[in-house]
Amino acid sequence: MAAGKLNALLEREVSRDLFDSHQLLTKWPLDAEKIRLAFTVYTAMRKQSWQQIKVDNVKFSVKDIRDKLVPVLKESELPDTLFPAIQSWAIRLVDECKDMLRIVLPFRKNEIEFLEQVQRYGEIQPELISDDRNFCERVRRHPLLHWRKQQRSK
C-alpha cells in the first residue's frame, strides 16, 4: 500500500497523496528495502516510463489542499486555514516528502534493469531486484505486470 501511495504522489498532483505520503514517510517505521522493492514493482506496472518519475514531480495546489484535503483532516492535523498558513504547511510537506523519497529514488542499476526489462522488452525478471523466491514468484504472476507486458505491444 505504501509503495502504491508513493507512486501516486509522483504520478499526479493530488493533495491527499501528498498528505498520506508525508504521513507514511515521516510517522511510520518503514522497512526501506521492502518499500523500495514494492515501489520498483509498482513503477514497472505504470503505463508511463519509469524515467518520468522524479522527486521534482511532487507538487501541490493550495486550492486543492484547501478545498479537498483540509475538510477531511482531523482538527489536530490541520494547519491554520488562512492562505499563507496552508501554503507554508504544504511547502513543508512537499520538502519533507522530497527529502524522504531518497528511500526509493534514485533507482539503483539493478532496479533500472528490471524496469527496462518489463517496460521495454515485456520481460518480468524479478530476480534482478530480489533473491527471495516467494517474492519473485508473486511478482512473476502479478496481473498488472502482465497487463503492462500486453500494453507494450500496442
N, C-alpha and C positions, 0 to 999 in steps of 0.2 A: 504494500500500500504506500509506504513512504517513497519508494522509488518512482511509483506512478505519479505521486503528487509532485515530486521534484521535476519530473519530465513535463508535467502540465505547467509548472511555473515557468519553465524555459521555452515552452511552445506557445503560450498565449498570455495575454495581459488581463488576468482576472484577479481581482483583489482578494478573493477567498483563497486562491492558490498561494498568493504572497503571504497571507496571514498563516495559513496552515503549514506551509513550508518553513516559515520562520519558527513556528512552534516546534515542529519536528526537529529542526536543526539546532535549536538553542535550548529546548526544555526536556528532550528525551535522550536517554542514554542509548545511542545507536551504535551498532557494530559496523564500523566504517567499511570493512571489507565486504560484508554481506550486502550492505546498501549499494556499494559500488558494483557488485556483480548484478544485482537486480536492476540497477539503473542502466547498466550496459545492455542487458537483455531487453528492457523496455525501450531503450533507444533503437535497438535493432528492429523493433516492431513498427516504428514510425514510418509513414509513407515518405516524409521528408528525409533528406540526407542527414546523417549524424553530424556532418560538417557544419550544419546550420546551428548546432547547439553551442551557445556561448554564454558565459556568465553575464555579458552585457545585454542579453535578452531579457533580463529581469527588469521590468519596468512597472509603472503604476499610473493610474489616473486618480487624481484627488476626487473627481466627481464619482467615479465608480466606488471608491472607498467610502465616501460619504453616503452615497445612495444605496449601495448594495451590501457593504460589509458592516459598517457601523450599526445599522439596525438589527443585525443578528448576533452581535457580540454581547457577552456578559458585561455588566457595568464595570467590573474590576479590570476588564481587558480594554476598555475604551480610552482613547485619548480625549483631550478637550475637543469638543466638536466644532470649534471655530476653525476656519480655513487654515490659518497659519499653523495651528497645532496639528491638524490632520496631516498637512504637508510635511512638517518636520518629523512626525511619527512615522509616516510612510517612507521617507528618505532613510530613516534609521533602520526600518525593517529591510529595505532593499539593500542597504550597505552591509548589514549583518548577514543577510542571505547570501549575497555575493561572496562574502568572506568565507562563510561556512560551506559553500558549494565546492570548496577545494577537496572535500572528501570524495567527490565523484568526477571532478574535472581538474585538469585536462585529462583526456583519455590516455591510458598507457598504450604502449606499442601493441601488446597482445590484444587489448580491447579494440583497438583500431582494426587490427587484422580480423577479429571476429565480426565487427560491424561491416567491414568491406565484404567479407565472405557472404554475409546474409544479404546486404543491400545491393551489392554489385553483381554477385555471381549466383545468388539464390542457394547458397550452401550454408547449412546450420552446423557449425563446428564448435560446440560449447567447450570442448577440451582445450581450446585456445585460451579460455579465461578461468577454467577450474579443473581440478583433478578429482573432484567429488563425483563419483559415478551416478549416484541418485540425482544430483542436481543436473548433470549433463543429460541424463535420460529425460528428465522433466522438460528441460529446455528443448531438446530434440523433438519432443512430441507436442510442444505448445502450439495451439491452433492459430494464434496471431502471427507467429513466425512463419507458419505455413501459408497464411494469407499474404504475408509480406513477400514470400517467395513468388506467389502467383502474381502479385502486383508488379513485380519486377519485369515480368514478361509481357506486360500490357503496354 
